[in-house]
Amino acid sequence: MSAEEYGQQFAEGPVLASCDPRGILRMTLNQPGRKNAMTLEAWEAMFDILRLAEFDPDVRVLVIAGAGGDFCAGADISSASAGHPLSRILRIVKTPILLHEFPKPVVAQVEGVAVGAGWNVALACDLVVASTTARFAQLFVKRGLSVDWGGSWLLPRLVGLQQAKRLTMLGDFVSAEEAEELGLVTWVKSPEELGSFVDDLAARLAAGPPIALSQNKSLIDQGIMSSFADALANEARAQAVNYATADAAMARQAFAAKTEPEFTGEWAVR
C-alpha cells in the first residue's frame, strides 16, 4: 500500500494514518474532544490500519500518537453498543493482540493523559516517549472495572507483581518522571522536544535492517517466557534468517568500505 493510499483511506475518522517516504507510518487517535477516548469504531479502525501495515514492505516503523494534546483516555464507556458487553470486549481484544505481535518497531508518542486502556496501548508499544505533560493511570478500578487491554499481562512483566498491583488497585495518577523510574517510559522530553525527538527516533528505526529488527523484537518478547536454552535456540534460528538477507551482506560490505549501509530487508537466497 503506497504512502498516498494510507493518507487517502484514513484521512478522517476516529483514527488517522499517514505514511511518509521513509516508511514511517503515523497513527493518530483522533477524538480530541473526548481526550481520544476509544469507541468500538475507533478500536476497529486501529485494527484495520495495523492489519494493512503488518506486512507492507513500505512501512518500516509505526508511531502512535493522540490528537489535541492528549494520548488516550481509554475506552469510551459512554458510547452505546448493541449486544452483550462480552461480545463488545471480544471484538476489541483482537486489536491489542495485533499491536503486541506487530512485526515492526512501534513507538508511542505520549502527551497529556494516557489512562486505562489508553495507557495499555502505550505499554504494548516497543518504545514509549513521553512529554513532561504526560499523566498515566490504570483508572479502571475508579470506574468499578478491572484492568483490560492486556494490562494484567504487561504490567507485571514490566514492573513486577507488587507495583502492578499498586497501580491497578489504587488507580492513582503517575507522572512521566515516575513512569520513567518504574521502567514504563523509555524517554521523557519537554513538549518542545517531543515531536522532533520521536521523528529522529523513527527515522533511525526506519533506516535499520527490517528483518533483524523484527527478529530482535520477537526474540525479546519470547525470551521473557522461555528458558535460557530455548532463547539460544531461537537466536540461532533468527540469525540463520538474518544471514539469508541482503542486509547482512550489505552491512559487511559497508563496514569494510567505512560507509553507511542501506538496508532493504530483501531476501538474498535465490
N, C-alpha and C positions, 0 to 999 in steps of 0.2 A: 504494500500500500504506500503510495507516494506521500511525501510531506504535505502536499497540497490537499490530498484526499482526506487526511485527518482533520485539517482545518475546515474543509467543506462539510464533512459528515458530523463533526462535533463543534460547530461554530456557535451553537446556542443550546440551552437546556441546563439541567442541574449539574452536569459535569462537562467541562470543555476539554478539548485536546488539540494540541498543535505540535508539529514536529519540524525541527529545523534541519538544514543540510548536513549538520554534524552528526545527526542521528539522535539528538536529544528530544525526547518526547515529553512534553509538559502536560500533565493532567491537573486541571484546576477545578476544585469543588466550588460550585457556583450558585450558592443560595445565600449571599451575604446578608440579606435582611433577617435571616434566621441563624446567623453565625455559621452558615454552611451545614446546618443540621440535615441529615440524610433521610430522604424519603425512600420508599421502596423503588420508585422510579430512578432515583439517584444511584442507589446501590447497583441496580441492573445496568445503568449507563456505565458505571465504573467497570463492571464485569465485561461489558461489550468492548470497551477500549482495551482492557487487559488481554482479552481473547484475541483481538485483532493484532495487537503488538507482540504477543508472546513469541511468535516465530517469524516475525517480519524482519528480514535482514537489514532493512533501512533504519530500524530502531536499535540503538546501541545502549541507551540508558533511559530510565524513566525518572522524572521529577514530579512529585505530588505536592501541591500547594493549595491554599484556600484563597478565595477572593475576599476583598473588603477588609483586610487586616486581621482575620481570624483563620485558623486552620479548619477546625470542625468541632461542632458542639454535639457530636454523636448522632444517634438515631433520632429522627423527628417523631417522638412518641405521640404528638398531637395529630399526626396525619392519619386520615381514615384509610382502612384497608379491609376489603371484604374477606370473609372466611375466617377460619380459626387462627389465633395467633401463632400456633406451631407451624402452620403452613407458611405464614409470612417469614418466620425465622428460617425455615428450611430453604426458602427461596433466597434468603440473604447469605447464608453460610457458604454458598459456592464462591462468593466474591473474596472473602479472606483466604480461602484455600488457594485460589488462583493467584492472589497477590503474594502470599507466602512462597508459593512454588514458582513464581515468575523467574525465568531463567536468565535474567539480565539484572545489572545493578539498579537498585531503586533507592532514591534519595527523598526523604521527607523534608520539606522546607516549611518550618512551623513558626507562625507568629500568632499572637493573641491566644484564644482559648483552644485547647485540644483536650476534650473531656469525653469520658465514656468510650463508646466505640470509636470516637474520633481520635482519642489518644492511641487506641489499639491499632488503628490504621497506621499511625506513625511507627509504632513498635514493630509492625510487620514489615517495615522497610529495612533495608540493609544499613543505611546511614541516616542519622537524624541531625539536621542543622536547625537550631532554634534561635530565634531572636530573643533578646533580653526582655521583650514584652510577653513572651510565651508563658502560659499558665496551664498546668496539667492537673487532671483529677480523674480518678476512677469513680465517677459520680453515681454509678448505678445504685448503690445502697441508699443514697439520699432520695431516690425515686422509688424505693421499695422493690428494687430489682437486683438480680445477681449479675456478675460480670459476664460479658459475652464478647463476640468478635475476636475470639482467640486469646483474650487476656489471661484466662486461667492457665493457659499453656505457656504463653510468652513471659509473663512476669516472673514466675519462679525461676525460670532459666536465666533471666537477666539480673535479678536482684536477690534471689534466694527466697525461701519459704516465709520467713518472718516479715521481711519488708513487703513481700507480695500480699500477705495477709493484712498488714498495716494499711497499705494503700487501698485495698478493696473493702476492708471492713469499716474504715473511717471515712473514706471518700474525700479526704481533705485535699485542698489545692497544694501543688508543689511548684515552686519557681523553676525557671530554666536552669538556674545555677544549681539548685538541689538535684534536679533531674540529671544534670551532668555528673554530679558527685555520685549518684546512685548507678551510673552507667546506662541511663535511659536516653541520654542525648549524647551525640558524638562531639559536637561543637556548639558553642554559644557565641553569637555575633550580635553586634549592635544593629538596630534597624537599618542604618545607612549601609552597613557592610553586607547584610544578609544576601541580597539578590546577586551581587557580584561574586560573593564567595561561592554560592551554590552554582552559579553559571560556570565558574572556573573549575569547580569540582566535577561537575557533569561533563565538561569538555575533556578533562583528564581521563575520566572513565570511558567516555565515548571513543577516545583515541587508543584505548588499550586493546589487547587481544581478546576478542569477544568470547572465544571458546574457553580460553584459560580463565577468564573472569567468571564465566558461568560454572566452570568446574570448581573454582575456589569457593564460590557461594554454596554450591551443593555439598562440597566436602565439609565445610564448616557447619552447615545446618545439620548434616547427618552425623558429624563427628561427636556432637554432644550427647548422642544417644547410642553410640557404638563403642565397642572395646578398642583398645589400642591396636590390637592385631587386625581388627576389621577396618580401622582407619587406614592402616598401612596398605591393606589390600585395595581399598577404594582409591587411595592415592596412586598406587601402581597402575590401576586401570585408567584413571584420569590422565596420568602422564603419557600413557600409550596413545590416548586420543590426541593429546596436545602435539606429540611428535608427528602425527599424521596430518597436521595442518600446515599451511604455507607460512603461518605466523612464526612457528619455531625456527624454520629455516631463515626467514626474513630477519628475525632477531639476531641470529648468529652472524649473518652477513653484515648487518648494521653494526654489531659490536666490533667486528674485525675492521670495518671501514671507519669506525668512530663517527657514525651518523645516527640519526633517529629512525627507527623502523616505522613503516606504515602498515598497520595491522588490518587485515581484511576478514579473517575468520574462514577463509576458503579452505577446502579440503584438498590436500596435496596428493593424495593417493589416486592413481588413475588405473 
